[in-house]
């Protein structure tokens, strides 16, 4: 699954500009009061303005879809070359502080055969660089931040009904990754996936829990999707 675009809500898009442009060195596509768009490898990453209590007046469909009062935050991950986590970690440490757990700052997943580091942006979003050793994407040169953040490959998708969400995603061709589960069920593949989880689950290497906030994506071969939450669970709008 290739996520070509991803759109998230934030209070002040321009407040994220120094972090993504100067820190992560992502090329800037658009920098305006209402939205910030940067290019993360093959994925356009968009942050659109949201104000509490102003959903009806919002300029974007995504902002109109969220009537809550709590400030949205998200978890998303970027693929990097599978043999360059240590170098990428050293780079991120020059930009911001890494998340830690039990004294460790690298997360090892035996089930996925991957290694990751976690960190946060100024809006409270949880970012991850992930080296997937199942992928043939290693490089034989030094890690280059300008070239080697390859794509957005994961987005956390908290929902009160994991089974329903997975059913709806499978119905449009986005299948489960490594089997079905009623509380933690990634869908997609190593190039792009949604991490479908129950609200309240703690995100790794942070003190933050998974909460339901809407986002939009454009998935190659599937189209544009608005993923939001209602009383039953995931509300999926495709166009």
C-alpha positions in Angstrom: 0.0 0.0 0.0 1.5 3.3 -1.1 0.4 6.4 0.8 1.0 9.2 -1.6 -0.6 11.9 0.6 -1.5 12.2 4.2 -3.4 15.1 5.9 -3.5 15.8 9.6 -5.1 18.4 11.8 -3.1 20.9 13.8 -3.7 24.3 15.5 -0.8 26.2 13.9 0.5 24.8 10.6 3.2 27.4 10.3 4.4 26.6 13.8 5.6 23.3 12.4 7.6 24.8 9.6 11.0 25.1 11.4 10.9 21.5 12.6 10.0 19.9 9.3 12.0 22.3 7.0 15.1 23.0 9.1 15.1 20.0 11.4 14.0 17.1 9.3 15.0 18.9 6.0 11.8 17.9 4.2 11.2 20.0 1.1 8.4 22.6 1.6 5.6 22.5 -1.0 3.2 25.0 0.6 3.6 27.1 3.8 0.5 29.2 4.6 -1.5 30.1 7.7 -4.1 27.4 6.7 -1.8 24.6 5.7 1.7 23.4 5.6 2.7 20.8 3.0 6.1 19.1 3.0 7.5 16.2 1.0 8.6 13.1 2.9 10.2 10.9 0.3 7.3 9.6 -1.9 4.6 11.0 0.4 3.2 14.6 0.6 2.6 15.3 4.3 0.0 18.0 4.9 -1.0 19.7 8.1 -4.2 21.8 8.0 -5.4 24.3 10.5 -8.0 23.4 13.1 -9.6 25.5 15.8 -11.7 24.0 18.7 -15.4 24.9 18.3 -15.0 26.1 14.7 -15.5 23.0 12.7 -18.6 24.4 10.8 -16.5 27.3 9.6 -13.4 25.4 8.8 -11.9 25.7 5.3 -11.1 22.0 4.9 -13.3 18.9 4.8 -11.0 17.3 7.3 -11.4 20.1 9.9 -15.1 20.1 9.4 -15.2 16.4 10.2 -13.9 16.9 13.8 -16.2 18.5 16.3 -14.1 17.6 19.4 -12.4 20.0 21.8 -9.2 18.1 22.5 -6.2 19.0 20.3 -5.6 16.2 17.7 -2.3 14.4 17.6 -1.2 11.4 15.5 1.3 8.6 15.3 3.0 8.1 11.9 6.2 6.4 10.7 8.6 6.8 7.8 10.5 4.0 6.1 14.3 4.3 6.0 17.0 2.0 4.5 16.9 -1.2 6.5 20.7 -1.0 7.3 20.9 2.6 8.4 19.0 2.9 11.6 22.1 3.8 13.7 23.0 6.6 11.3 19.4 7.9 11.2 19.2 7.8 14.9 22.4 10.0 15.2 20.8 12.5 12.8 17.5 12.7 14.7 19.5 13.2 18.0 20.8 16.5 16.4 17.2 17.6 15.8 15.3 16.6 18.9 15.1 14.2 21.8 14.4 10.5 21.2 11.7 8.7 23.1 13.0 6.1 25.6 11.6 3.1 27.3 13.3 1.1 30.1 16.5 3.0 29.3 16.4 2.1 25.6 16.0 4.4 22.6 15.7 1.8 19.9 12.6 -0.4 19.6 13.2 -3.9 18.3 10.3 -5.9 16.9 11.0 -9.6 16.4 7.6 -10.2 14.9 8.1 -7.6 12.2 11.9 -8.0 12.0 12.4 -4.2 12.3 14.0 -1.6 14.4 12.7 1.9 15.1 13.3 5.2 16.9 10.6 7.5 18.1 10.4 11.3 18.6 7.8 14.1 18.7 7.2 17.2 16.7 6.2 20.5 18.3 2.5 19.8 17.9 2.7 16.6 19.9 2.6 14.1 17.0 4.5 10.9 17.5 7.0 10.2 14.7 8.9 7.1 14.0 11.8 6.1 11.7 11.5 2.4 11.0 14.1 0.1 9.4 12.3 -3.0 8.1 14.8 -5.8 7.6 12.2 -7.7 5.4 12.7 -5.0 2.7 15.4 -5.0 0.1 16.1 -1.3 0.5 19.6 -1.2 2.1 22.2 1.3 0.8 26.0 1.2 0.6 26.7 4.8 1.3 26.2 7.1 4.4 22.7 7.9 5.4 21.5 11.1 3.8 18.4 12.8 5.4 17.7 14.6 2.1 17.4 11.2 0.2 16.8 8.4 2.6 13.5 9.1 4.3 11.6 7.0 1.8 7.9 7.4 2.5 5.2 7.6 5.1 4.7 3.9 5.9 2.4 3.8 9.0 -0.4 5.8 10.4 -2.0 5.0 13.7 -5.8 4.5 13.4 -7.5 4.2 16.8 -11.1 3.1 16.7 -13.6 1.8 19.2 -14.4 -1.2 17.0 -11.3 -2.7 15.5 -13.1 -5.6 13.8 -15.5 -3.3 12.0 -12.7 -1.0 10.9 -10.7 -3.9 9.5 -13.7 -5.2 7.7 -14.4 -1.9 6.1 -10.7 -1.5 5.0 -10.6 -5.0 3.7 -13.7 -4.3 1.6 -11.8 -1.6 -0.4 -8.8 -3.9 -0.9 -6.6 -3.0 2.2 -6.0 -6.4 3.8 -4.7 -7.3 7.2 -0.9 -7.5 7.9 0.1 -10.7 9.7 -3.4 -11.9 10.6 -6.6 -10.6 12.3 -6.8 -9.4 15.9 -9.6 -7.6 17.7 -7.5 -5.1 19.6 -4.3 -4.5 17.5 -4.7 -5.1 13.8 -2.3 -3.5 11.2 -3.6 -3.5 7.7 -1.6 -2.9 4.5 2.0 -3.9 3.9 5.6 -2.8 4.6 5.3 0.1 2.2 2.2 1.5 3.9 -0.2 0.5 6.6 -2.7 1.7 9.1 -2.1 0.5 12.7 -5.7 -0.2 13.8 -5.9 -0.2 17.6 -8.4 0.4 20.4 -8.3 3.9 22.0 -6.4 4.1 25.2 -3.5 1.8 24.1 -0.2 3.5 24.9 2.0 4.3 21.9 5.4 2.8 22.2 8.2 4.9 23.7 5.8 7.6 24.8 3.4 8.4 27.7 0.6 9.1 25.1 -2.4 6.9 24.4 -4.1 6.2 21.1 -7.0 8.6 20.6 -9.5 9.0 17.7 -8.8 11.9 15.5 -9.7 12.1 11.8 -7.2 12.2 8.9 -7.1 11.9 5.1 -4.9 9.9 2.8 -4.5 9.3 -0.8 -3.6 5.6 -1.4 -2.3 4.6 -4.8 -4.8 2.3 -6.5 -7.5 3.0 -3.9 -8.0 6.8 -4.0 -8.7 9.5 -1.4 -10.0 8.4 2.0 -11.3 10.3 4.9 -11.0 8.2 8.0 -13.1 9.5 11.0 -14.9 8.1 14.0 -18.6 8.0 14.9 -20.7 6.2 17.5 -20.3 2.8 15.8 -16.7 3.1 14.9 -14.7 3.9 11.8 -16.5 6.0 9.3 -14.8 5.7 5.9 -15.5 8.2 3.2 -13.9 7.4 -0.2 -13.7 9.7 -3.2 
